[in-house]
C-alpha cells in the first residue's frame, strides 16, 4: 500500500505546457517551429543538422535522459526499457463552488468563480508517483496538433526537503531505503586531506551530476510539495520527459478517446526503486483535496487559465 500524506484543499489552474515554465520538472519535446510560444519566449534553440541526403532536419538532444541506478540501495543495474501505455480518458466531476484555496505557485490572483463562457469540470488528484533513479519520457501516438476533443494533462510537484517529512507524515521519508554507511579507511581520510595551495592534483573531482540538466539530477527522499503542485495542458505535437525523481500524477487523458503513449525509461526490476507512490488523503473535515480546474470551450478544447497563453489569469 502507498504511503499516505495529508492533502491541502486547493484548486489548481491549468497552464500551457512550455519549456520555460516546465524546466524544473523535466523537458518538453517539440519541434520549435510548432511551439505555441512566440520566438522571443522560447529561449535557446536546439542544434539542428541536415540529414538523410538533405531531405530531413535532425534536431539534436531534444531531451535529457539520466540513469541514476548506481545510487539505488540494491545496486542492481538497470536497463533501458520501452513500453506502451494505452491511457483511457479520466472521469471528471461537475464544477461546484468551493472554499478551497487557489494554488500558491507564483502570485496569481485567480478568481475561481469567473470562468466566462467555458464549461468547467474538476479532476481530483488522489495519488502522485515518482521514479527516483530514472527519467521517464511519454510520447503520444496518433494525436493531431489541432486535436480538440482529446488532450492530456501533465501534473507535477516539487520535492520537499527530507527534514519536512516528519511534519507531514510523522516520520522520516519512506523512500528510498537509506544506504548503510561504511567506515572510512585511512586511505579515504588522507584522500580528503587539504591539498597543497601550489597544485590542484588533489582537488576533488567535479560532481558526477553537475553535467546533468538540473531536472535530471537526484531529488532526494523528500515528499511532494503539495502547496506548489502545478498542472499543464499538452498539445498533440508535444512529448514530455519527467526528470529523475520528479513527483507527478499518473497520466491524465481528457476527452473523447484513449491515447497511446510510448514510454521510455530505465528500470532494474526492484519495485520500490523503479516506482514510488504517495496517496493524497483529504481531511475528513474538508470538502475536497487537490483539484485541477478543467475549463473547456464550446469545441471541447481545454482552456489555459494561468501563465503564458492564459485567457483567465489576472496578473
N, C-alpha and C positions, 0 to 999 in steps of 0.2 A: 504493500500500500504506500502511495506517495506521502511524504511529509506534509502536514497541514500548516498553513500560515494564515493568520487573520488578514482579511482584505478590507481596505477602506471603502467607503461608499463614494465613488467618484464616477463622473461621466466624461468620456474622452472624445474630443472632436477628431475627425479624420483629416490627415494631411496627405499631400501629394508625395508619392514615393520618388525621391530625387537624391542623388549622391550627397550634395552639401548638407542636407538635414539628416541623412541616414548614416553618415560616415562613422560615427562612434559605434554603430551596431553591426556594420558589415559593408557590403558592396552592392550597388545597383548595377546590373549588367544590361546595357542597352547600346544601340547604335546612336552616338551623339547627334547624328543628323535628324533623328526622330525624337529627340528628347522634348518633353513638354516645357522645359525651361528655356528662356531666352539665352543666347550665346554668352551674354555678359555674366550670367549666373552659373555657368557650367564648371568653371574652374579650369585647370589644365586639361587639355585634351589628350587622350591616349595616343601612343605612337602607332602610325599606320605604314604599311608597306604594300607594294604591288605584289600580287600573287597569281598563280595559275595562268601564266603567259599573258599577264596584263588584263585578264578578264575578271579579276576579283580584287577586292581591297581587304587586306588582312589587318585587323585591329589587334594589337598585341597586349597581353597581360590585362585582360578585362576584369579579372577578379583576383583576390588574394586568398590562396589556399594554404592551410597550415595543418601539420600533423604533429601534435604535442604529446603523443602517447609515451614518449620517453619519460614524462613526468607522472604517468599513471602508477598507482601503487603496485599493481600486479606485474609491471614491466613487460607484459605480454605485447609483442609488436602488433601493429595494425596494418591493414592493407586497404588500398583504395577500393571502394565499392560503388556500384551504380544500381539503384533500384528505381522502380516506378510506383508512384502513389496515385491512385485514382480517387480524387477528393470530391465528395458529394457536397452540394450546397448546404450550408448550415441553416438551422432554424433560427429565425429572428422573431422577437416578440413585438407586439404593437407598442407604440410610444405611449407613455403616460407620465404626467407631471411627477417630479421627484424632488426631494430636498437634498439629493446628493451634491457634493461639492464638484466644481469643474476641475479638470486635470490641472495640476500645479506646474506643469512644464512651461517655461517661458513666462511672459507677462500678458497673456491673452485675457481680455475682458470679453468673455463669450456669453451672450445672452441665450440661455438654454431654451427659452420659450419662443425665440424669434428665428424661425426657420423658413419664413416666406411660404412659397408655394410647393416646397419639397414635401415628399412623403417620408416621414421619419419612422424608422424601426430601430430596435435595440438588440445588440448582441452582448450576452453575458460572458465575460471572461472567467472561466472556472478553474483553469489549470495552465501552468507555464512549464516549459521544459528547457533543458539546455544540453549541449554536447560538449563537455568540458575540455576535451582534448582534440577537437577537430572542428574545422569549418564545415558548413553544410549548405550546398547550393541547390535551389529549387528552380527548375527550368520548365515553364509551362509549354504544353504542346497543343496546337490546334486552336489557339486563342488569338483572334484577329486584333489588330491595332485599334480598330474602331469598334470593337465589341462593346455593346452597351448592356446586354442582358445577362452577362456572366463576367464577374471580376473576382479579384481576391484581395484579402486584407493581410498586411504584414504587421503583427502586433509584437512589440519588443519592450524590454525594460532594462535599465542599467543594473549593475551589480553593486549591492551594498558592501561596506567593509565587513569583514568576518566578525569583528567585535560587536556589531549591532545585532547579530543573530539571537543572542540570549534575550535581548529586549523583545524581539518579535515572537520567538517560539519557546523561550525559557531555557534554552540550552545552546551549546555551540552548534555551528552549522553541520548538518548531517552529511554533506558531500564536500569534497571526496574524502575517502578514508585517509587519515594523516599518514605520512610516510615515517617509519621509525628512524630516529636519529642515530647515526653511527658515531662512535668515538673518534676523535681526531688523533691521527698519528703524529709523531714528531715531525715527519716529513711534511704533513699538511700544515702544521703550525709554522714551520720555517718558510714554507712557500708563501705564506701571507705576511711574512716579515716586511717591515718598511724598506722599500728599495733605496738604493743609493740615489742621491739627487743628481748625480752626474751620468746616469744611464737609465734607460727605460726597459732594460731587458727583463726586469721582474714586475713590470707593470701588469695589472690584471687584464686578462683578455676582455674584449667587449662582450656584452651580454649576447647570448645566442638568439635572444628575442628582439634585439634592437633593430635588426634588419627587417623584421616583420611589420606589416601595416598595423597601426595601433589596435584596430578591431580584431586582428588575428592573434594577438598576444594573450597569454593566460589571464583570466579574470579573477582567480582566487576562489575560495569556497563560499563567498558571501551569498546571501539570499537576494531575490529581486527587489529593486527599489520601486515599490508599487505606486508611490505618490508621483513618480515621473514616468509611468508607463505611457507608451505612445502607439498610435495606430496610423498606418499608411495604406493608401489605396494604389494598387499597381495597374498599369495598362497592359494590354496584350503583348506588347513587344518588349517587356521587361522580365528579366530573371533576377533572382536575389540570392546573395550569399550571406548567411548569418556568421558573424565572427565566432571563433572558438570560445565556448563558454557563455555566449550571449543568451540571456533568458528570452524566450519567445513563446507565443501561443502556437499550438499545432495549427497547420494550415487552415485558413478560414476562407472558403469559397462562398461568394454571394451571388445569387442569381438563379438562372433557369436550368443549368445543366452542370454535370461534373466537369472537372478539369483534370487532365492527365499531367502529372509532373514527373520529369526525370530528376532524381535526387542523387547528388554526388557528394561523398564524404569519405572519411577514414573510419574504420571500426576494427576492434580486436576481439569481439565476441564476449567480452565481460560486460554484462548488462549495466551494472552500476557505473562503469567507466564510459560506456557508449552513450547512455542517455539517463538524465536525472530529472525528476518531476517534482513540482510543488503544487499541491491542491490549495486553491484560494477559498478560504472559509468566511462566509458572510456572517456578521454578528447577528445573533438571534433578535436583537432589538432594531436592526436596520432593515429598510425596505429592500435594498439591493446592495450588491458589492460593486465590482468594477464593470462598467458598461461602456461599450462603444456605440456612439450615436451614428446611425447609418441613414443619411438623407439621400433620397433618390429623386431625380427629375421625372417628368412625365414619360420619358422613354425608358426609364429604368436605370440610367447611368448614375452611379454613386457620386455625390457632390463633395468637393473638397471644402472643409469647414475652417481650416486653420493653416497658417503659414503661406508659402508661395502658392498662387493659383486659387486662393480662398475666395469663396463667394459669400461667406458668412462672418469671417473674423472681424473684430473691431480692434485695431492695433492702437 
